[in-house]
């Protein structure tokens, strides 16, 4: 309450000063600059290589007119980062940098030395009502853009394509469970078998697939072409991780970033737990028996898709069925996560997505930040962000359905009207910068791609039933420069060591007691496990504290 009262009093003072014509005095740290005389601004911005520039962009021009300002755009797609660095080093600052993609390290550094101003005093209902409302509704977004010193040096960007678009109460990213398992139901029916629910049942089904050479028997392929399970080792949406659910967890491909956030708010690396040891030990037997594809450790995604689309594979792992199985897709159904030998079954949600703040920063050269931020506040409405992301209404989005949601142009329509694909049309018209797309936009403003909506509904209606704890480590935690140095120092070695050792155990057999203890000690002594764990825990604690 005291904080809110202080904010109200500060705003009243700002508005009073603005009414008197503004001030040429620079604002003190933590206070809004009351100067409102500047109405012409210079902005350096990234741009899509297919775009012709922003001078004639009808959406941006309308926003400028609404805000009562004019912008001189300097756009570039080549050597953007290099040119921006030169400008900053030489003190040749525009009023703002847009669409550059500054890292949190950059924002903290340029915020500390005064190159970028703290936007916190300007994110108010009076100056930025749209963004203020979003941050109030989604405090996690505010956490994601707040630096260690409490300052905000960039406006939020991100695409929160999540389950909220389906009407679900809680919004989880579309990639929260990146791997879906699928099984050939026609083969099961041919053999008189049910969809397996345990690892033991799946093992017997896979043996039956191989012994009866179902690829040859059902689809007429060459003898011996049946592959019981095909996937790729340690891959994002087509890896082995989903099978570890039978031991109560999933590690995913980035074992360090996807560490486990427990219900009590503490973090742990699953790759050093007893459950992980049991999983790699158990599935070694399947590898040795030939139930997993012999090429799982070497094949790429193209090879996997080729095998599946030719009808060779009984069980596959991918983002969705249709894309992997091709013309055989109708023969497959989802294979639910399995119950393991000790009765465990549980998926750990993946850390993914997130909000960044590196696509719009205002520099110390700007004399009237409030005027410029009134322009940018317009970016945070549904129809405006839609047009900035895809193109103006009546160009990319051509009409509305009975519920008022905008419908995008088709490839055929784009070719006929503009002589380019819909993807090219988007690239030509999109604007780089702080585009914050929320799940509610997909639900209320414009249509999400049908395949994406299908996947979100699959998550809500099927896969989430196998997630005992919906806690997930935020993908947009803000790390200090010192923490980033620790991550840079250790993370690659940590991930590499875990991945290489896991592959060896799957191929050669799980670790002995001595090997297991040596492995954990090596991760601690040589790969910075303890330091990394502290970094991730501290960053998460700060993230929660800012909400």
C-alpha positions as CSV (number, residue, x, y, z in Angstrom):
1,X,0.0,0.0,0.0
2,X,2.9,2.4,0.9
3,X,4.5,1.6,-2.4
4,X,1.3,2.3,-4.3
5,X,0.8,5.6,-2.5
6,X,4.3,6.7,-3.3
7,X,3.8,5.9,-6.9
8,X,0.6,7.9,-7.0
9,X,2.3,10.9,-5.4
10,X,5.2,10.6,-7.8
11,X,2.9,10.5,-10.8
12,X,0.9,13.5,-9.5
13,X,4.2,15.5,-9.3
14,X,5.1,14.4,-12.9
15,X,1.8,15.4,-14.3
16,X,1.9,18.8,-12.5
17,X,5.3,19.6,-13.9
18,X,4.2,18.5,-17.4
19,X,1.3,20.9,-17.2
20,X,3.8,23.7,-16.5
21,X,5.6,23.1,-19.8
22,X,8.2,20.5,-18.7
23,X,11.8,20.9,-17.5
24,X,15.2,20.9,-19.1
25,X,16.7,19.4,-16.0
26,X,17.7,15.7,-16.3
27,X,15.7,13.3,-14.2
28,X,17.2,11.9,-11.0
29,X,17.7,8.1,-11.0
30,X,14.3,6.4,-10.4
31,X,12.3,9.4,-11.4
32,X,10.6,10.1,-14.7
33,X,12.0,12.9,-16.9
34,X,9.3,15.6,-17.0
35,X,10.4,17.1,-20.3
36,X,7.7,16.7,-22.9
37,X,9.1,19.2,-25.6
38,X,10.8,16.6,-27.9
39,X,8.5,15.3,-30.5
40,X,11.0,14.2,-33.2
41,X,13.0,11.1,-32.5
42,X,15.8,9.1,-34.1
43,X,15.6,5.3,-33.8
44,X,18.1,2.7,-35.0
45,X,16.3,-0.6,-35.7
46,X,16.9,-4.0,-36.9
47,X,14.8,-5.1,-39.9
48,X,14.0,-8.2,-41.9
49,X,16.1,-8.5,-45.0
50,X,13.0,-8.6,-47.2
51,X,11.5,-5.5,-45.7
52,X,11.7,-2.2,-47.6
53,X,12.0,-0.1,-44.4
54,X,9.6,1.5,-41.9
55,X,9.2,5.0,-43.4
56,X,6.0,4.0,-45.2
57,X,4.7,1.5,-42.7
58,X,1.0,2.4,-42.3
59,X,0.8,0.8,-38.8
60,X,3.8,2.7,-37.4
61,X,2.8,5.9,-39.1
62,X,-0.7,5.7,-37.5
63,X,0.9,5.1,-34.1
64,X,3.2,8.1,-34.5
65,X,0.2,10.3,-35.4
66,X,-1.7,9.1,-32.4
67,X,1.2,9.8,-30.1
68,X,1.9,13.2,-31.7
69,X,5.5,12.4,-32.6
70,X,7.6,11.8,-35.7
71,X,10.3,9.1,-36.0
72,X,13.4,9.2,-38.3
73,X,14.1,5.5,-38.9
74,X,17.6,4.2,-39.5
75,X,17.1,0.5,-40.3
76,X,19.6,-2.2,-41.1
77,X,19.7,-6.0,-41.4
78,X,23.4,-6.6,-42.0
79,X,26.0,-6.0,-39.4
80,X,23.4,-4.7,-37.0
81,X,25.2,-5.8,-33.8
82,X,28.5,-4.4,-35.0
83,X,27.1,-1.1,-36.0
84,X,25.2,-0.7,-32.7
85,X,28.4,-1.5,-30.7
86,X,30.3,1.2,-32.7
87,X,27.6,3.8,-32.0
88,X,27.5,3.1,-28.3
89,X,31.3,3.0,-28.0
90,X,31.5,6.3,-29.8
91,X,28.7,8.0,-27.9
92,X,26.7,8.4,-31.1
93,X,23.4,7.5,-29.6
94,X,20.0,7.7,-31.2
95,X,17.0,8.2,-29.0
96,X,16.3,4.5,-28.9
97,X,17.6,1.1,-30.2
98,X,14.9,-1.2,-31.5
99,X,15.0,-4.8,-32.6
100,X,18.6,-5.2,-31.7
101,X,18.3,-8.2,-29.3
102,X,20.5,-7.0,-26.5
103,X,21.3,-9.7,-23.9
104,X,20.5,-9.2,-20.2
105,X,24.2,-8.8,-19.7
106,X,24.1,-5.9,-22.2
107,X,21.1,-4.3,-20.6
108,X,22.6,-4.5,-17.1
109,X,25.9,-3.0,-18.4
110,X,24.4,-0.2,-20.4
111,X,21.9,0.5,-17.6
112,X,24.7,0.8,-15.0
113,X,26.8,3.2,-17.1
114,X,23.8,5.4,-18.0
115,X,23.7,4.5,-21.7
116,X,20.1,3.2,-21.3
117,X,17.6,4.8,-19.0
118,X,15.5,3.0,-16.4
119,X,12.0,2.7,-17.8
120,X,10.4,1.8,-14.5
121,X,9.2,5.3,-13.7
122,X,7.4,5.5,-17.1
123,X,5.6,2.2,-17.0
124,X,2.5,3.8,-15.4
125,X,-1.2,3.9,-16.1
126,X,-0.8,7.5,-17.3
127,X,2.2,7.0,-19.7
128,X,1.9,3.3,-20.7
129,X,-1.6,2.1,-19.7
130,X,-1.5,-0.9,-22.0
131,X,1.8,-2.3,-20.8
132,X,1.0,-1.4,-17.2
133,X,-2.1,-3.5,-17.4
134,X,-0.2,-6.4,-18.8
135,X,2.4,-6.3,-16.1
136,X,-0.2,-6.2,-13.4
137,X,-2.0,-9.2,-14.9
138,X,1.2,-11.1,-15.6
139,X,3.7,-10.4,-12.9
140,X,6.0,-13.0,-14.3
141,X,6.6,-10.7,-17.3
142,X,7.7,-8.0,-15.0
143,X,10.1,-10.4,-13.3
144,X,11.6,-11.4,-16.6
145,X,12.5,-7.8,-17.6
146,X,13.7,-6.6,-14.2
147,X,17.5,-6.5,-13.8
148,X,19.3,-7.2,-10.5
149,X,19.4,-3.5,-9.6
150,X,15.6,-3.3,-9.9
151,X,15.7,-1.3,-13.1
152,X,14.0,-2.1,-16.4
153,X,16.2,-1.2,-19.4
154,X,14.1,-2.8,-22.2
155,X,10.5,-3.4,-23.0
156,X,9.2,-7.0,-23.1
157,X,9.1,-9.2,-26.2
158,X,8.0,-12.7,-26.6
159,X,5.5,-15.1,-28.0
160,X,3.6,-16.8,-25.3
161,X,2.0,-19.5,-27.4
162,X,0.5,-21.5,-24.6
163,X,-2.4,-23.4,-23.3
164,X,-4.2,-20.2,-22.2
165,X,-5.2,-20.0,-25.9
166,X,-7.4,-23.1,-25.4
167,X,-9.3,-21.4,-22.5
168,X,-7.3,-23.3,-19.9
169,X,-7.0,-21.5,-16.5
170,X,-3.2,-21.8,-16.5
171,X,-0.9,-20.9,-19.4
172,X,1.9,-23.3,-20.2
173,X,4.2,-23.0,-23.2
174,X,3.4,-25.2,-26.3
175,X,6.8,-26.8,-25.8
176,X,6.4,-27.7,-22.1
177,X,6.3,-31.3,-23.2
178,X,8.3,-31.3,-26.5
179,X,8.2,-35.1,-27.1
180,X,5.0,-37.0,-28.0
181,X,5.2,-40.8,-28.3
182,X,3.1,-42.5,-30.9
183,X,2.4,-46.2,-31.7
184,X,1.1,-48.0,-34.7
185,X,-2.4,-49.1,-33.8
186,X,-2.9,-51.1,-37.0
187,X,0.1,-53.3,-36.1
188,X,-1.3,-53.7,-32.6
189,X,-4.8,-54.7,-33.9
190,X,-3.2,-57.1,-36.4
191,X,-1.4,-58.9,-33.5
192,X,-4.5,-58.7,-31.2
193,X,-2.6,-56.5,-28.7
194,X,-3.7,-53.5,-26.6
195,X,-2.0,-50.2,-26.3
196,X,0.6,-50.8,-23.6
197,X,0.5,-48.9,-20.4
198,X,3.7,-50.2,-18.7
199,X,7.3,-50.6,-19.7
200,X,6.9,-54.4,-19.5
201,X,3.9,-54.3,-21.8
202,X,5.6,-52.1,-24.3
203,X,8.7,-54.3,-24.2
204,X,6.6,-57.3,-25.2
205,X,4.8,-55.3,-27.9
206,X,8.1,-54.2,-29.4
207,X,9.4,-57.8,-29.4
208,X,6.2,-58.8,-31.2
209,X,6.6,-56.0,-33.8
210,X,10.2,-57.2,-34.6
211,X,9.5,-61.0,-34.5
212,X,6.5,-60.6,-36.9
213,X,8.3,-58.1,-39.1
214,X,5.2,-55.9,-39.1
215,X,6.6,-53.4,-41.7
216,X,6.9,-56.2,-44.2
217,X,3.7,-58.0,-43.1
218,X,1.3,-55.0,-43.1
219,X,2.8,-52.6,-45.6
220,X,4.6,-54.9,-47.9
221,X,8.1,-53.5,-47.3
222,X,11.2,-55.5,-47.7
223,X,11.8,-58.2,-45.1
224,X,13.6,-57.1,-42.0
225,X,12.8,-53.4,-42.3
226,X,10.8,-53.3,-39.1
227,X,12.2,-50.9,-36.5
228,X,10.4,-51.3,-33.1
229,X,11.3,-47.8,-31.8
230,X,13.1,-45.0,-33.7
231,X,14.2,-41.6,-32.3
232,X,17.3,-39.6,-32.0
233,X,19.6,-39.5,-29.0
234,X,19.4,-36.3,-26.9
235,X,17.2,-34.4,-29.3
236,X,14.7,-31.7,-28.6
237,X,11.4,-33.1,-29.9
238,X,12.5,-36.5,-31.0
239,X,14.7,-37.8,-28.2
240,X,14.7,-40.6,-25.6
241,X,13.8,-38.4,-22.6
242,X,10.0,-39.1,-22.7
243,X,10.6,-42.7,-21.9
244,X,12.2,-41.7,-18.6
245,X,8.7,-40.8,-17.4
246,X,8.4,-44.4,-16.4
247,X,10.9,-43.5,-13.6
248,X,9.0,-40.4,-12.5
249,X,10.9,-37.7,-14.4
250,X,12.0,-36.4,-17.8
251,X,15.3,-34.6,-18.3
252,X,14.9,-33.3,-21.9
253,X,17.9,-32.4,-24.1
254,X,19.3,-29.4,-22.2
255,X,19.8,-31.0,-18.8
256,X,21.3,-27.9,-17.3
257,X,18.7,-25.4,-18.3
258,X,15.9,-27.8,-17.8
259,X,16.8,-28.6,-14.3
260,X,14.0,-29.6,-12.0
261,X,12.1,-27.0,-10.0
262,X,10.6,-28.9,-7.1
263,X,7.2,-27.9,-5.5
264,X,9.0,-26.4,-2.6
265,X,10.8,-23.9,-4.8
266,X,14.3,-25.5,-4.8
267,X,16.1,-26.7,-7.8
268,X,18.0,-29.9,-8.6
269,X,19.8,-31.6,-11.5
270,X,17.9,-34.7,-12.3
271,X,20.9,-36.2,-14.0
272,X,22.5,-37.0,-10.6
273,X,19.4,-38.6,-9.0
274,X,18.9,-42.3,-8.3
275,X,15.9,-42.3,-10.6
276,X,18.1,-41.2,-13.5
277,X,20.6,-43.9,-12.8
278,X,17.8,-46.5,-12.8
279,X,16.4,-45.2,-16.1
280,X,19.6,-45.4,-18.1
281,X,20.4,-48.8,-16.6
282,X,16.9,-50.1,-17.5
283,X,16.8,-48.9,-21.1
284,X,20.3,-50.2,-21.8
285,X,18.7,-53.7,-22.0
286,X,16.3,-52.4,-24.7
287,X,19.2,-50.9,-26.7
288,X,21.1,-54.2,-26.4
289,X,18.0,-56.2,-27.6
290,X,17.7,-54.0,-30.6
291,X,14.3,-52.6,-29.7
292,X,15.7,-49.0,-30.1
293,X,16.9,-48.1,-33.6
294,X,20.5,-49.1,-34.0
295,X,21.1,-45.6,-35.6
296,X,19.5,-43.6,-32.8
297,X,22.9,-42.2,-31.7
298,X,23.8,-41.0,-35.1
299,X,20.8,-40.3,-37.3
300,X,19.4,-36.9,-38.0
301,X,15.8,-35.7,-38.2
302,X,15.6,-36.3,-42.0
303,X,16.6,-39.9,-41.6
304,X,14.1,-40.4,-38.8
305,X,11.2,-38.9,-40.8
306,X,12.2,-41.0,-43.9
307,X,12.0,-44.2,-41.9
308,X,8.7,-43.3,-40.3
309,X,7.1,-42.1,-43.5
310,X,8.0,-45.4,-45.2
311,X,6.1,-47.4,-42.6
312,X,9.2,-49.0,-41.0
313,X,8.6,-47.8,-37.4
314,X,6.3,-49.1,-34.7
315,X,6.9,-46.4,-32.1
316,X,8.1,-42.9,-32.9
317,X,8.8,-39.7,-31.0
318,X,8.1,-36.3,-32.5
319,X,6.2,-33.0,-32.1
320,X,3.1,-34.5,-33.6
321,X,1.9,-37.6,-35.5
322,X,1.2,-36.2,-39.0
323,X,4.5,-34.6,-39.6
324,X,6.5,-37.7,-38.6
325,X,4.4,-40.5,-40.1
326,X,3.3,-38.9,-43.3
327,X,0.8,-41.0,-45.3
328,X,0.7,-43.6,-42.5
329,X,-0.3,-41.0,-39.8
330,X,-3.9,-42.4,-39.6
331,X,-2.5,-45.7,-38.4
332,X,-0.9,-44.2,-35.3
333,X,-2.3,-43.1,-31.9
334,X,-0.5,-41.5,-29.0
335,X,1.3,-43.8,-26.7
336,X,0.8,-42.5,-23.2
337,X,3.7,-42.2,-20.8
338,X,4.3,-45.6,-19.2
339,X,4.3,-46.9,-15.7
340,X,7.7,-48.2,-14.8
341,X,9.0,-51.3,-13.0
342,X,8.5,-49.7,-9.6
343,X,5.1,-48.2,-10.4
344,X,6.4,-44.7,-11.2
345,X,5.0,-42.5,-14.0
346,X,5.5,-38.8,-14.3
347,X,6.6,-36.1,-16.7
348,X,8.8,-33.1,-15.7
349,X,7.8,-30.0,-17.6
350,X,10.5,-28.4,-19.8
351,X,11.8,-24.9,-19.3
352,X,11.2,-23.1,-22.5
353,X,10.0,-19.9,-24.1
354,X,10.1,-16.8,-22.0
355,X,10.2,-13.1,-22.3
356,X,13.2,-11.0,-23.3
357,X,13.7,-7.3,-22.9
358,X,16.5,-6.6,-25.5
359,X,14.4,-5.3,-28.4
360,X,13.6,-1.7,-27.3
361,X,15.9,0.4,-25.1
362,X,15.8,4.2,-24.7
363,X,19.1,6.0,-24.5
364,X,20.3,8.9,-22.4
365,X,20.2,11.0,-25.6
366,X,16.4,11.0,-25.5
367,X,15.1,14.3,-24.0
368,X,11.4,13.3,-23.7
369,X,11.2,9.6,-23.0
370,X,7.5,9.8,-21.9
371,X,6.5,11.1,-25.4
372,X,8.3,8.2,-27.1
373,X,7.0,5.6,-24.7
374,X,3.4,6.7,-25.4
375,X,4.2,5.6,-29.0
376,X,5.5,2.3,-27.9
377,X,2.7,1.6,-25.5
378,X,0.5,1.2,-28.5
379,X,2.5,-1.9,-29.4
380,X,0.9,-3.7,-26.5
381,X,-2.6,-4.1,-27.8
382,X,-3.8,-7.2,-29.5
383,X,-4.6,-5.9,-33.0
384,X,-1.5,-3.7,-33.1
385,X,0.9,-6.4,-32.2
386,X,-0.8,-8.7,-34.7
387,X,-0.2,-6.1,-37.4
388,X,3.4,-5.5,-36.3
389,X,4.1,-9.2,-36.3
390,X,2.4,-10.1,-39.6
391,X,1.3,-7.1,-41.5
392,X,-1.5,-4.6,-41.8
393,X,-5.1,-5.5,-41.7
394,X,-6.4,-6.2,-45.2
395,X,-2.8,-7.3,-46.2
396,X,-1.9,-10.4,-44.1
397,X,-5.1,-10.7,-42.1
398,X,-8.0,-10.4,-44.6
399,X,-11.2,-10.8,-42.6
400,X,-12.8,-11.8,-39.3
401,X,-14.8,-14.9,-38.4
402,X,-18.2,-14.9,-36.6
403,X,-16.4,-14.5,-33.3
404,X,-14.4,-11.4,-34.5
405,X,-11.1,-13.2,-34.7
406,X,-8.9,-12.3,-37.6
407,X,-8.1,-14.9,-40.3
408,X,-4.8,-14.8,-42.2
409,X,-4.2,-14.9,-45.9
410,X,-3.5,-18.3,-47.5
411,X,-0.5,-19.1,-49.7
412,X,-2.7,-19.2,-52.7
413,X,-4.3,-15.8,-52.0
414,X,-0.9,-14.3,-51.2
415,X,0.5,-15.5,-54.5
416,X,-2.5,-14.3,-56.5
417,X,-2.6,-10.8,-54.8
418,X,1.1,-10.1,-54.0
419,X,3.1,-12.5,-56.0
420,X,4.7,-14.1,-53.0
421,X,4.0,-16.8,-50.3
422,X,2.3,-15.9,-47.1
423,X,5.6,-16.4,-45.3
424,X,7.3,-13.9,-47.6
425,X,4.4,-11.5,-47.2
426,X,4.9,-11.7,-43.4
427,X,8.6,-11.0,-43.7
428,X,8.1,-8.0,-45.9
429,X,5.6,-6.4,-43.5
430,X,6.7,-7.4,-40.0
431,X,8.4,-4.9,-37.7
432,X,11.2,-5.8,-35.4
433,X,10.9,-4.6,-31.8
434,X,9.1,-5.2,-28.5
435,X,6.3,-7.5,-29.8
436,X,4.7,-9.2,-26.9
437,X,2.3,-11.9,-28.1
438,X,0.1,-13.4,-25.4
439,X,-1.9,-16.6,-25.4
440,X,-5.0,-14.5,-25.0
441,X,-4.3,-12.8,-28.3
442,X,-4.6,-16.2,-30.0
443,X,-7.8,-16.9,-28.1
444,X,-9.5,-13.5,-28.7
445,X,-7.8,-11.5,-31.5
446,X,-6.4,-13.8,-34.3
447,X,-6.5,-17.4,-35.2
448,X,-3.6,-19.6,-34.2
449,X,-2.4,-22.1,-36.8
450,X,-4.6,-25.2,-36.5
451,X,-1.8,-27.6,-35.9
452,X,-0.5,-25.5,-33.0
453,X,-4.0,-25.3,-31.4
454,X,-4.3,-29.1,-31.8
455,X,-1.1,-29.6,-30.0
456,X,-2.1,-27.3,-27.2
457,X,-5.3,-29.1,-26.8
458,X,-3.4,-32.4,-26.7
459,X,-1.3,-31.0,-23.9
460,X,-4.3,-29.9,-21.8
461,X,-6.6,-32.9,-22.5
462,X,-4.0,-35.8,-22.6
463,X,-0.4,-35.2,-21.7
464,X,-0.8,-33.0,-18.6
465,X,-2.7,-35.9,-17.0
466,X,0.8,-37.5,-16.6
467,X,2.4,-34.4,-14.9
468,X,2.2,-34.9,-11.1
469,X,3.8,-31.5,-10.4
470,X,3.2,-28.6,-12.8
471,X,6.2,-26.6,-11.4
472,X,8.6,-25.5,-14.2
473,X,11.8,-23.5,-14.1
474,X,11.1,-20.1,-15.8
475,X,12.8,-19.8,-19.1
476,X,13.2,-16.0,-18.7
477,X,15.0,-15.8,-15.3
478,X,17.4,-12.8,-15.3
479,X,21.0,-13.6,-14.4
480,X,23.6,-11.1,-13.1
481,X,26.8,-10.6,-15.1
482,X,28.7,-12.7,-12.5
483,X,26.2,-15.5,-12.8
484,X,26.4,-15.4,-16.6
485,X,30.1,-15.8,-16.3
486,X,29.6,-18.9,-14.2
487,X,27.1,-20.3,-16.7
488,X,29.4,-19.5,-19.6
489,X,32.3,-21.2,-17.8
490,X,30.6,-24.4,-16.9
491,X,27.3,-25.1,-18.6
492,X,28.6,-26.5,-21.9
493,X,31.0,-28.8,-20.1
494,X,28.3,-29.9,-17.7
495,X,25.8,-30.7,-20.5
496,X,28.4,-32.4,-22.7
497,X,29.6,-34.6,-19.9
498,X,26.1,-35.7,-18.9
499,X,25.1,-36.4,-22.5
500,X,28.3,-38.3,-23.3
501,X,28.1,-40.4,-20.2
502,X,24.4,-41.1,-20.6
503,X,25.0,-42.4,-24.2
504,X,27.8,-44.7,-22.9
505,X,25.6,-46.1,-20.2
506,X,22.7,-46.7,-22.7
507,X,25.1,-48.5,-25.0
508,X,27.3,-50.4,-22.6
509,X,25.2,-50.8,-19.4
510,X,24.4,-48.7,-16.4
511,X,26.9,-47.5,-13.9
512,X,28.4,-49.5,-11.1
513,X,28.4,-47.9,-7.6
514,X,31.9,-46.8,-8.1
515,X,31.3,-45.3,-11.6
516,X,28.2,-43.5,-10.3
517,X,30.0,-41.8,-7.5
518,X,33.0,-40.9,-9.8
519,X,30.5,-39.4,-12.3
520,X,28.9,-37.2,-9.7
521,X,32.2,-36.1,-8.2
522,X,33.5,-35.2,-11.6
523,X,30.4,-33.0,-12.3
524,X,31.0,-31.3,-9.0
525,X,34.8,-30.9,-9.2
526,X,35.3,-30.2,-12.9
527,X,31.9,-29.1,-14.4
528,X,30.8,-26.6,-11.7
529,X,27.7,-28.5,-10.7
530,X,27.5,-26.8,-7.3
531,X,28.2,-23.4,-8.6
532,X,25.6,-23.8,-11.4
533,X,23.0,-25.0,-9.0
534,X,23.5,-21.9,-6.8
535,X,23.2,-19.6,-9.8
536,X,20.0,-21.1,-11.0
537,X,18.6,-21.1,-7.4
538,X,19.5,-17.5,-6.8
539,X,18.1,-16.3,-10.1
540,X,14.8,-18.1,-9.4
541,X,14.6,-16.7,-5.9
542,X,15.0,-13.2,-7.3
543,X,12.5,-13.9,-10.1
544,X,9.8,-14.9,-7.5
545,X,10.7,-11.9,-5.2
546,X,9.9,-9.4,-8.0
547,X,6.3,-10.6,-8.5
